[in-house]
């Protein structure tokens, strides 16, 4: 890799390497355990020109998303945030016959909140199994990868959007410039794209290294985002920080005939410049934090095991795969993983082959400590696991700081 995937500058330097890692969402069946599991390099790079953090090598989207096991509706937090987002849009949407499109619409967790209105809605979801689930909710959904080609095709068919939602998908697009140009094509002249991305500064400051895996090609600062959208004649009309996924930005994007929220943008851009996010120096404490957590977490787990206690993990998630595999935590410390998604139960985690069971297993197996891999939903999960905690079970939360609850 010599050129930045964003600005194309030849100023890309190594930042941090995880070595060879399995695909984080490639859960395994029983018959897969005897086969050689593919591993791929997972290395972060930094463009010192536009400040975009990106993976050195990318995996084809078809290998990652044609069949997918992450259903957004399994998280009450995700559904509730989607409902609030839609309510805000509706309060500011004068058109009664608006066209609403969501890119990476998953199982319809967001678009379902528009169904009661007389809107034309469309979900774009490449995972065929998940798209089929959305259609069961009467949400029109096409199983395609978003691109300028698809955007042009939809426009030719008479569909152009007043509102485009794109939550946690921009980081997944291998050709990011093609993706953003597609949004530009698909938007009506006065339309808005509402885009959510995890915020690089939160990842670095809180040590959220486990959000790094092959699906996430990019890790965005506002500096990199502003340059990206400007290149395609789009402006950031507004932005807010939201707590989802450890800290994200919600951007409102419009065509450049309107005016941006210049003062707010300048505040963020000035702050990022002051932090020197174009330089390796900014990321050194982050790298140190990863290595410190690796040693302290493993020491804690070994200490618990030596006391004869049982340990499980909660959340057969991509971030959990990164943490367990990079830290070298497997069956010697973790008995099994639980997850409330029925599509994951009965499978095995990538890399370390831990069996995945329903959450009730924590109680029936009298698990003493549970490593919470989906720490970004810890409030929701701790409430749901009230009975487990009542019997004395405790959760180990590794990020943003190691603690037991």
CORMOPE-V22372 format. One record per backbone hydrogen bond with DSSP energy under -0.5 kcal/mol. NH is the residue of the N-H (numbers start at 1). CO is the residue of the C=O. E is the energy in kcal/mol with one decimal. If there is no record, write none. Layout:
NH:CO:E + NH:CO:E
//
This chain:
4:9:-2.2 + 8:4:-0.9 + 11:9:-1.1 + 12:2:-0.6 + 13:11:-0.5 + 13:46:-2.7 + 15:44:-2.8 + 16:44:-1.3 + 18:42:-3.1 + 21:40:-3.0 + 23:38:-0.5 + 26:23:-1.5 + 27:25:-1.6 + 28:348:-2.8 + 32:29:-1.3 + 33:29:-0.7 + 33:30:-1.2 + 35:32:-1.7 + 37:35:-0.6 + 40:21:-2.9 + 42:19:-2.1 + 44:16:-3.5 + 45:54:-3.3 + 46:13:-2.9 + 47:52:-2.0 + 48:11:-2.8 + 48:46:-0.8 + 51:47:-1.8 + 53:219:-1.3 + 54:45:-2.3 + 55:217:-2.2 + 56:43:-2.6 + 63:60:-1.0 + 64:60:-0.9 + 64:61:-0.8 + 65:61:-3.0 + 66:62:-1.0 + 71:69:-0.7 + 72:70:-0.6 + 74:71:-1.8 + 75:72:-1.9 + 76:74:-0.6 + 79:75:-2.0 + 80:76:-2.6 + 81:77:-2.3 + 82:78:-2.2 + 83:79:-2.2 + 84:80:-2.0 + 85:81:-2.3 + 86:82:-2.5 + 87:83:-2.1 + 88:84:-2.0 + 89:85:-2.1 + 90:86:-2.8 + 91:87:-1.6 + 92:88:-0.8 + 92:89:-1.0 + 93:90:-0.9 + 94:92:-0.7 + 98:95:-0.6 + 100:98:-0.5 + 100:120:-3.0 + 101:163:-2.5 + 102:122:-2.3 + 103:165:-3.0 + 104:124:-2.5 + 105:102:-0.5 + 105:124:-1.3 + 108:105:-2.0 + 112:108:-1.9 + 113:110:-1.9 + 114:111:-2.0 + 115:112:-0.8 + 117:114:-1.9 + 119:117:-1.6 + 120:98:-2.4 + 121:119:-0.7 + 122:100:-1.8 + 123:140:-2.9 + 124:102:-2.4 + 125:123:-0.6 + 125:142:-2.6 + 128:66:-1.8 + 128:126:-0.7 + 129:66:-0.5 + 131:127:-2.6 + 132:128:-2.0 + 133:129:-1.1 + 134:130:-1.9 + 135:131:-2.0 + 136:132:-1.1 + 137:134:-1.5 + 138:135:-2.0 + 139:134:-1.5 + 140:138:-0.7 + 142:123:-2.7 + 144:142:-1.3 + 151:147:-2.4 + 152:148:-2.8 + 153:149:-1.9 + 154:150:-2.5 + 155:151:-2.2 + 156:152:-2.2 + 157:153:-1.3 + 158:155:-1.8 + 159:154:-2.6 + 160:158:-0.6 + 161:186:-2.9 + 162:99:-2.2 + 163:99:-1.8 + 164:192:-2.3 + 165:101:-2.8 + 166:194:-2.2 + 167:103:-0.5 + 168:166:-0.6 + 168:196:-2.2 + 172:169:-1.8 + 173:169:-0.6 + 173:170:-0.9 + 174:172:-0.7 + 176:174:-1.0 + 179:175:-2.0 + 180:176:-2.3 + 181:177:-2.2 + 182:178:-1.9 + 183:179:-1.6 + 184:180:-2.1 + 185:181:-2.2 + 186:182:-2.2 + 187:183:-1.7 + 188:161:-2.7 + 191:188:-2.4 + 192:162:-2.6 + 193:253:-2.6 + 194:164:-3.4 + 194:192:-0.5 + 195:193:-0.7 + 195:251:-2.5 + 196:166:-1.7 + 197:249:-2.2 + 199:247:-2.4 + 200:198:-0.5 + 200:220:-3.1 + 202:199:-0.7 + 203:199:-1.9 + 204:200:-2.5 + 205:201:-2.8 + 206:202:-2.4 + 207:204:-0.7 + 208:203:-2.2 + 209:207:-2.0 + 211:208:-1.6 + 212:209:-1.7 + 213:211:-0.7 + 216:213:-1.4 + 217:171:-2.4 + 217:215:-1.2 + 218:171:-1.1 + 219:53:-2.3 + 220:198:-0.7 + 225:221:-1.9 + 226:222:-3.0 + 227:223:-1.6 + 228:224:-2.0 + 229:225:-2.7 + 230:226:-2.1 + 231:227:-1.7 + 232:228:-0.7 + 232:229:-0.9 + 233:230:-1.9 + 234:229:-2.4 + 235:254:-2.9 + 237:235:-1.0 + 237:252:-2.5 + 238:252:-1.3 + 240:250:-1.7 + 242:248:-2.5 + 246:243:-1.0 + 247:244:-1.5 + 248:242:-3.1 + 249:197:-3.1 + 250:240:-2.9 + 251:195:-3.4 + 251:249:-0.6 + 252:238:-2.8 + 253:193:-3.3 + 253:251:-0.6 + 254:235:-2.1 + 256:233:-1.6 + 258:255:-1.7 + 261:236:-1.1 + 262:260:-1.9 + 265:261:-2.4 + 266:262:-2.7 + 267:263:-1.6 + 268:264:-1.7 + 269:265:-3.0 + 270:266:-2.7 + 271:267:-1.8 + 272:268:-2.5 + 273:269:-2.2 + 274:270:-2.2 + 275:271:-1.7 + 276:272:-0.7 + 276:273:-0.8 + 277:272:-1.5 + 279:276:-1.8 + 282:276:-0.6 + 282:279:-0.9 + 283:280:-1.1 + 284:280:-0.7 + 284:281:-0.8 + 287:283:-2.0 + 288:284:-2.2 + 289:285:-2.2 + 290:286:-1.9 + 291:287:-1.8 + 292:288:-2.2 + 293:289:-2.4 + 294:290:-2.2 + 295:291:-1.6 + 296:292:-2.5 + 297:293:-2.9 + 298:294:-1.6 + 299:295:-2.0 + 300:296:-2.0 + 301:297:-2.5 + 302:298:-2.6 + 303:299:-2.1 + 304:300:-2.2 + 305:301:-2.3 + 306:302:-2.3 + 307:303:-0.8 + 307:304:-0.7 + 308:305:-2.1 + 309:304:-1.7 + 312:369:-2.2 + 313:336:-1.9 + 314:371:-2.6 + 315:313:-0.5 + 315:338:-3.5 + 317:315:-2.0 + 321:317:-1.7 + 322:318:-2.0 + 323:319:-2.2 + 324:320:-2.7 + 325:321:-2.4 + 326:322:-2.4 + 327:323:-2.2 + 328:324:-0.8 + 329:324:-2.8 + 330:328:-0.5 + 333:330:-2.0 + 334:330:-2.8 + 335:311:-3.2 + 335:333:-0.5 + 337:355:-2.7 + 338:313:-2.6 + 339:357:-2.2 + 342:340:-0.6 + 344:341:-1.6 + 345:341:-1.2 + 346:356:-2.8 + 347:344:-1.7 + 348:28:-2.1 + 349:354:-2.1 + 352:350:-1.4 + 353:349:-1.6 + 356:347:-2.1 + 357:337:-2.7 + 361:358:-1.9 + 362:359:-2.0 + 363:360:-1.2 + 364:360:-2.0 + 365:361:-2.3 + 366:363:-1.3 + 367:362:-2.4 + 368:310:-0.9 + 369:310:-2.2 + 370:394:-2.7 + 371:312:-2.9 + 372:370:-0.7 + 372:396:-2.8 + 373:314:-2.0 + 373:371:-1.1 + 374:314:-1.0 + 375:373:-0.9 + 377:374:-2.0 + 378:375:-1.7 + 381:377:-2.5 + 382:378:-2.8 + 383:379:-1.6 + 384:380:-2.1 + 385:381:-2.2 + 386:383:-1.1 + 389:385:-2.1 + 390:386:-2.4 + 391:387:-1.5 + 392:389:-1.2 + 393:388:-2.2 + 394:368:-2.2 + 396:370:-2.9 + 397:395:-0.7 + 397:403:-3.1 + 398:372:-0.6 + 398:396:-0.7 + 403:397:-2.1 + 405:395:-3.0
//
